[in-house]
Amino acid sequence: MALLLSLLRFVFHLIVVLGLWLLIKPLIERQLQQFGRKVDFRLSAGRSRVGQRVSGLQNRKGLSRHLDDLLYFADRKYEPGISMLRFAMRTVFVFAAVFLSALLTLKELPGQMSFHNPFLEGMAFNEGGPVKGAWRLLLFLAIISASIPYLRMRYNYTQRQVRGSYDLLEVTTIAAKFTHLSADSILSRTGELLSEENVLRTPLRLLGAAFANYSNEHELSAEASRFSAAIGTTFAVEFVSDLLYCEKEGTRHLKSSLLLLNRSMEQQRETILAVKAGSRDAISLGLYGNLVVLVASVGTFMYMLRPSVYFKLQFQTTVGLSFLMVIITGLFVSFLISTILSRPKLDYH
């Protein structure tokens, strides 16, 4: 009961901190947008002035560049410079909110908890002062919580990357109809006609802006490489290469190149669907089979040992917690592998 009350206090503290954040967020957001635009303008001006030297420096992946590349594809409303700052602020807020809420909750506890043999005493609540060195646990919890936005962004990036490999097929189909226009106009018109569900709408708009406003070839090549690297397929590299060739030599051969690329993508998609249909049962077993076995095993042990004894063995012993972490990790890895196999990228291999 004491543990449940402590969790409720922690949740209420989080709600209070979240309310304070919602009050100050509009003021911070306005300043954030202004600062983000300044940062993006300075970076763009630097790329324009220095050209090749800056392009070479950009290949050195830093933390800010890494986050910006992920948000470029993971964020539906990506804005250069602003999205990265918004993500960093969100991560800092989660860290501070969890740390402060846990610290306030710990200070309100009348004593400290200790665990014993589950068959004898179980969990005891001893009167006394706060746990010495508890800040280490609070810091660990805050770091784990602050990593959730990044993990969520990585998951969205992976999912949208797979979807983008298939959505590129729609892009090539529409772009082939406007090959009489310039490269930036092709990208602009194509982006306008894409469906709302297409994940390439924002990257395509940014790529079109790059073709319309670039100051040197290195700047254009860097933005084109960023688009193809975000999708991560050979088809994306071919699409970008056709656009770069069109920008230099004209659109005379662009229509035939896009139609050939579209036909290759259609054939590869049919091959992937055929292979997927033949292995659907194995993929489904990897997704749900382990979970069914886990539920059946847990139910059996609970029936044999009684729920109270089972929970004490599972959550109040080192062996029980260790096996629980191993099982959860195995389920997570199995789920990831099955998810990847259920819909592979639309690529040559």
BELCORZI-V212315 format. One record per helix or strand. SS is the DSSP state (H for helix, E for strand). FROM is the first residue (numbers start at 1). TO is the last residue. Records with the same first field share a line. If there is no record, write none. Layout:
SS = FROM-TO / FROM-TO
This chain:
H = 2-50 / 52-58 / 63-74 / 82-108 / 134-178 / 183-193 / 201-213 / 217-231 / 234-249 / 254-278 / 280-305 / 307-315 / 318-342
E = 111-115 / 123-127
